[in-house]
Amino acid sequence: MYQTKLDKLLQLVERKLILKAIRDNHGHRSAAARQLGISRSRLYRRLTQLDIQIEDSGEPSTTEQEEVMTSAVL
């Protein structure tokens, strides 16, 4: 699938929002979904689609945090 710069930017923003919600809620995905205003199943689907890895502790993996922190806005 061809992705425009806008598509990539929207995915980056969505990634950051999801990771922040998961961190804010100490890894509790149901609470993160409520904070985002989406269903838990949609959150799980987006985690898979955006290839976001969550460690057993419930926190985003170190590589996820580093990727979001170091990614540049287009």
C-alpha positions in Angstrom: 0.0 0.0 0.0 1.3 3.4 -0.9 1.6 5.8 2.1 1.6 9.5 1.8 3.5 11.8 4.2 0.2 12.5 5.8 -0.5 8.8 6.4 2.9 8.4 8.0 2.4 11.4 10.2 -1.0 10.3 11.3 0.4 6.9 12.2 3.2 8.5 14.2 0.8 10.7 16.1 -1.5 7.7 16.8 1.5 5.7 18.0 2.5 8.4 20.4 -1.0 8.8 21.8 -1.4 5.1 22.3 2.0 4.7 24.0 1.3 7.7 26.2 -2.1 6.3 27.3 -0.5 3.0 28.1 2.2 4.6 30.2 -0.3 7.0 31.9 -2.3 3.9 32.9 0.7 1.8 34.0 0.1 -0.8 31.3 -3.6 -1.3 31.9 -4.9 -1.5 28.4 -8.6 -1.2 29.3 -7.9 2.0 31.1 -5.8 3.2 28.2 -8.6 2.5 25.8 -11.0 4.4 27.9 -8.6 7.4 28.1 -8.4 7.3 24.3 -12.2 7.0 23.9 -11.9 3.7 21.9 -12.9 0.1 22.7 -10.4 -2.3 24.2 -10.7 -4.5 21.0 -9.9 -1.5 18.8 -6.9 -0.7 21.0 -5.6 -4.3 20.6 -6.2 -4.1 16.8 -4.3 -0.9 16.5 -1.4 -2.3 18.7 -1.1 -5.1 16.2 -1.5 -2.9 13.1 1.0 -0.4 14.3 3.3 -3.2 15.5 3.5 -1.8 19.1 5.2 -4.2 21.5 4.2 -4.3 25.1 6.4 -6.0 27.6 5.2 -8.4 30.3 5.3 -5.5 32.8 2.6 -3.8 30.7 4.9 -1.0 29.7 5.9 -0.3 26.1 9.2 -2.0 25.2 12.3 0.2 25.3 12.6 0.1 21.6 9.1 1.4 21.2 9.9 4.3 23.6 13.1 5.1 21.8 11.5 4.9 18.4 8.8 7.4 19.3 11.2 9.7 21.1 13.7 9.8 18.2 11.3 9.8 15.3 11.2 13.1 13.4 8.1 14.8 12.2 8.0 14.8 8.4 
